[in-house]
Amino acid sequence: MQKLLIKGKTSLKGKILISGSKNATLPILAASILAKEVNLSNIPMVKDIFTMVELLKFMGASIKISKKKNSINIKNNFKKINTLAPYKLVKTMRAGVLALGPLLTKFKKAKVSLPGGCAIGTRPVDLHLFALKKLGARIKIKDGYILANTPKGLVGTTIIFPKISVGATENALLAAFNARGKTILKNCAIEPEIMDLINFLKKLGSRIDVKGRKIIIFKNEKIIKKIKHKIIFDRIELGTYMIAAALIGKKIKITKIDTNVIKNEINVLKKMGIDIKVSKNSIEISKGKKLKKINIKTMPYPGFPTDLQAQLMVLMTQADGTSKIVENIFENRFMHVPELKRMGANIVIRNKTAFVIGPSKLTGAEVMATDLRASVSLVLAGLVADKRTIINRIYHLDRGYEKLEVKLQKCKALIKRI
């Protein structure tokens, strides 16, 4: 079992190049089922991507991966397609359920295992199925699988989501891609990753209009068979390194980004007293002299992302006073707190709110990752802590961060995989 070994209190200095977005790549890989041939670039080479690729191969796609170029080429033979997404390939990855929409669109049937992923809450597929049923799919759950079919094809309609959901919005977009007539989605998620999926679907020939939280999809008259697409940068990876720099950065420059996408995160760090210089495609961050407390709530985009909650909590442990963070997206997303407390953090949880009393002197310890973002929060804690930190179960980390220890090593961090 691999572990990360970190010796803290070493100032970070250097440049960090941000990888492509995992959360944008996964739905676009699912959308590739709709095309004859797709070439994707700026792909992050992380475990969830390889799992999704294996799923597409199982379904019958021919796929070539270039790790050097961070690209994937996908060719579909629609005469040899398997409309099954089995448990063995979906159990570790939430995004497998996104195969439902394009399979129903293209082949009018699908059998998809109920998904797995991180242990951060129930994350039910109810809203996915709600949208697909509205479009005319017949669905039942049997033996841990979603069985769906639409003998006459999907039909455009108006769908009002009772709750904002990224995954359900993506699945509805994929299902509505070739539905008869016009589909209107209301109360949608509008994350940058969803905008990237929409841009991909437009290249495939779809006409899609976005107006606030309303998305209108018109039936395709002509599907483009062969396309190229470059994945957007990973804003969660960016936010993670921004917080690392805020904790212990002498001078960190982060490139290959669009700073307009992360205005909220920049403002939060500035309010906490972090020194940030912002340009259009890069950002420069140094550790603040005295960190200030802050109160935030996780919210759908453009609010503060739940995927940065655990990382920001580490920064809060070093702030002067009591900070407060309300988790509004997932019910079990404070699983990193016991591990941070073992390192010396002073955190109190009441219902869905964490009260972080600082500044705390963190001390290295042997800790265990419970999910993807929790694992990276422990890395951040290890960077700022006294002595040595050992992080176990880092396979969670490998699901979403590309070459994390290598990028930190280039900035003088004392971190290695053992």
N, C-alpha and C positions, 0 to 999 in steps of 0.2 A: 504493500500500500504506500503510495507516494505521499510525502508531506512537504510543507514549506517551512524553512528555517529562517527566521528574521532576527537580526541584531539591530535594535532600535537606536534612536537619538543621532542618526547620521543625516546631515542636511542634504536635501535633494537639489541637484543643479544640472541643467541640460535641456534637451529637446525631447518631446514625445510626439510621435506620429500616431494619430487616431485611426483605428481600423474601421472597416465597413460595419454597418449595423446588423447585428444578429436578428433583432426584432423586425427589421425590414426585409432581410433576406428570406426568412422562413415563409412568410405568406407569399412572397414572390416565387419561391421554389414551388409552392403549392399551385400557384397560378400558371406555372410552366406546363401543367397538364393540359392547358387549353391550346397550346401552340405546337407547331410541328418541330421547330428548332429555336432554341434560346441560348444566347451567350451572355452570361452575367459576369461582371468585373467588380473589383473592390469587395470581394467576399471575405468575411472573417473566417479563418481556418480554426473553428472551434467545434467541440463535440456535437452540439445540437445540429449544426449544419451537416455534419457527416451522417448523423442519424436520419435527417430528412432526406438526404441523398440516397441512403440505403432504402428508404421507403419508396422513393420514386423508381429506383432500380427494381425493387420487388414488383412494382406495378407494371414494369415493362419498358421503362425508359433506358436509353443508352446514354451514359454520362461519363464525361472526361473532366477530371479536376487537375488544374495546374496550381500547385502550392506556391511555386515561384512567382507566378503572375497573379495569384489570388483570383483565379477565374474558374468558372464552371461552364461547360458546354453540354447542353441537353438536347437529345433527339428522341422524339416519340414515334413509335410505330403503333398507330391506333388500331391495327388489326390484331395486335397481341397485347392487349391491356388487361390488367388484373384490377378489378375495382374493389379490392380488399386492402385495408390498412390494419395489419395484425397487431395484437397486443405486444408481441415481443419487440416491435419497432416503435410503438407509441408509448409504452409504459414509462419511459424516462423523459418524455418530451411532450409538452402541452400542445405544440403546434401541429401535431399529427391530425387533430380534428379539423384542421383547415382543408384537408383533402376532400371533405364532404361536399363543399360548394362546387368546386370545379368538376368533380366526378359526376355529380348530378347534372351539371350543365352539359358536359360533353357526352356522357354515356347513360344518363337517366337512371343510374342506380349506384349505390355505394354501400359498403359494409365496413365501418370504421370502429376500432376499439375505443371505448371510453378512455380519455387521456390520463397521463401521469404528469410528471414535472416536479416542481419544488413543493415542499410540505408547508406552504404558507397560507393555506386556507382551502376551502372546498372548490372554489373557482368552477362552479357548475357550468354545464354546456346548455342549460335551459334556454338562454337567450339566443344561442346559435340555432337551436331546434325551433324556437319560436319564429325566427326570421324565415327559416327554410320552409316551415309549414305554411306561412303566409304566402310564399311564392308557389305553393302547390305541391310540395313534397309530402309523401306519405312516410311516416316515421314511426318506428317502434324500437324499444330497447329490449334486447334478449341476450342472455348469457354474457353480459359485459360488453356487448357490441351495439352500435347504432345501426339499424337496418333502414335504409332510405331508398325510395324509388319515386319516379315521376313518369309513368308510362307515356303521357302526352306532352311531356316537357314542362318546364317552369314558365310561369306567367307573371308578368310585371304587376306590381301592386304598391300600395303605400304601407310602409312599416314604421310604426312609432315605437322605438325601443323604450321600455319602462325604466331602464337604467343604462347609463353610458357604459359600453363594453367594447374594448379594442378588438378582441377576437371575434365577437359576434358581428361587428361592423365589417371586418375583413371577410368573414364567411358569406355575409349577405352580398357584399360587392362581387365576390367570386361566383356566387349562385346567380346573381342578376345579370351577369356579363352578357348572356345570350338569351335571357328570358323574353318572351313575346311581349311587345308593348313597352311601356315606361315603368320604371321602378323608382319610387321616392322613399329614401331612408331619412327618418327624422330622429333627433336626439342621438346623433352619431358621435363616436369618438373621432377626433380630428388630429391625432398624433402625426408628427412628421413621417413616421413609418407608414401610416395609412396613405398619406399623400404620395409617398414613393410607390406604393402598390397601385394607386390610381394612375400615376404617370406610366407605370408599366402596362396597365390595361389599356390606356390610351394608345400606346405604341402597337398593341395588338389589334387596334381598330375601334376600340370602344369610345363612345362619346359620353363623357361624365362631367357634370357641372357640380361645383361645391359652393354652397351659400351658407356660411356659418356652420351650424351643426346639421344642415340639411344637404344630402347628396342625391342627385338625380342621375339615373343610369338609363340610357336609351339602348334599345336592341341593336346589336351589331348587324350591319348590312354586309360587311366583308371582314373576315378575320385575316390579319396579316400573319403569314405562316412562319416567317423567320425574323427575329428581332435581336437587338443588342441592348443591354441596359446596365448602367453603372449604379451600384447600391450607394445610398447616402451614408454619411459617417455615423458612428455610434455615439449618440448624445449621452447615453448612460456611462459608457466608458470614459467619455470626456469629463462628465461630472465627477466621476470617481477620481480621476487624476487631478482635477481642479481642487478637490478636497484634500488629496494627498499633499499637493503643493501648499495649500492653506495651513496644513498641520505642521509641515516640516520643510517647506521649500525655501531655499536660498534665492533661487531664480529659476523658474520652470517656464519654458515656452512650449505651447501646444499648437500644432499646425494641422492643416487639412480639414478645416471645419468651417461652418457658417455660424457666426456668433449670434445672428438674429434668432436662431432656433432655441438658444439657451438664455434668453434675456432674464427669465425668472430666476434661474440658478445663479447668474452673475449678480443680480440684485440682492439675493439672499446672502451671498458671500461678502458683498460690499457692506451690507448692514452689519455684518459680524466683525467688520474691521479689517478685512483682507485687502491687500494692495493688488489691484488688478488693472492691467493695461489691455484695452480691447481694440482690435482692428477687425476688418471684415472677415478674414480667413484665418486669424490666429489670435491667441490670447497669451498674456504673460502674467504669471502670478508669483507673489512672494508671501511668506508667512507674515501675518499681522503681528504687530508688537503686543497688542492686548486684544484678545478676542472678546466680543460682546455677546451677551445672551440674546436669544431670538425665539419667537413663537411661530410655528408654521403648521400647515395642514397639508397632507398629501391630497391631490385632486387630479382629475383628468386634465390632459394638456389643454391649455397652456399653463395649468397650475403646477405646483411642485410635484415631481414624479415619485410615486411609491418606490420605484426601483433605485432611488437615491436616499431613501429614508434611513437605512441602516448606516450608510457612509456618513451622512450628515450628523447622525447621533454621535459618532466618534468625535467629530469636530466640536460638538456641543460639550463633550466632557472636558474640553480644554478652555471653554468660555467662562467668563466671570459672572456667576449668578445662576439662577435656575431657568433653563430653556425648556420649552414645551413643544412636543411634536405629536400631532393627532393623525392617526392612521385611518384614512377614510376608504381605502380601496380593498385591502385584504384583512381578514380577522385574525390571522395567526402570524403577523409579520413582525413580531417582537421576539422571535426565537433566538436572536443573537444576543439579547440582553443578558441572560445568565452568564454567557461566556465573557462578555465585556465586564460584568461585575466581578468575575473571578480575576480579572486583570486590574481591578481597583476602581472601576467606574461606579459612580453613585447615581443609580437610576431607579426610579419608582414607577411602576405601571399601575394605572387605574383605568380599567375598561380598555378603551382604544386610545388612551393618551399616555405618553411617556414623559415623565418629568426628569430632566437631566441636570443634576446639581454639579456645578464646576467652580473652579478648575479642579480636576482630579489628577493625581499622579498615577499614571498607568505603569504597571510592572509586568514584564514578560511572563507568560505561563504556557502550559500545553493546553490547547483549546481545540474544539471540534466544530467544523462547519455544518450547518443544518440546511442551507439552501444557497443558491447562487449569490445573491447580494449580501447575505449574512457572511459568507466566506470572505468576500472582499472587504467587508467592514473590519474583520479580524486582521486582515493584512494591514489596513490603515492603522489600527490600534497597535499592532506590532511595530510599525515604523516609528511611532511616537513614544513607545514604552521604554522603560529601563530594561536592561538585561535582554534575555533571549526569549523569543516566542516560537512555539512549534504549532503549526496548524494542520490538523488531521482532516481526512475526507475531502481533499481538495479537488476530487472529481467534479464536485459542484462548481468550483471555480472554472474548471476547464470547459464547462458547458457554454460559457459566455464571454470569457476574456482571452484574447489572443496574445500569447507571449508576454503575459503580465510581468513575470519576474525578469525577463530579458529587458523589457522597457524600463523597469525600475532600476535594474543594474546599470544601465547606460546613464542613469541620473545619479549614480553613486550610492544607491541603496545597498545595504548588506543583506541580500535575500538570495536564497538558493533552494532548489528542489532536491530532496533527498529520498 
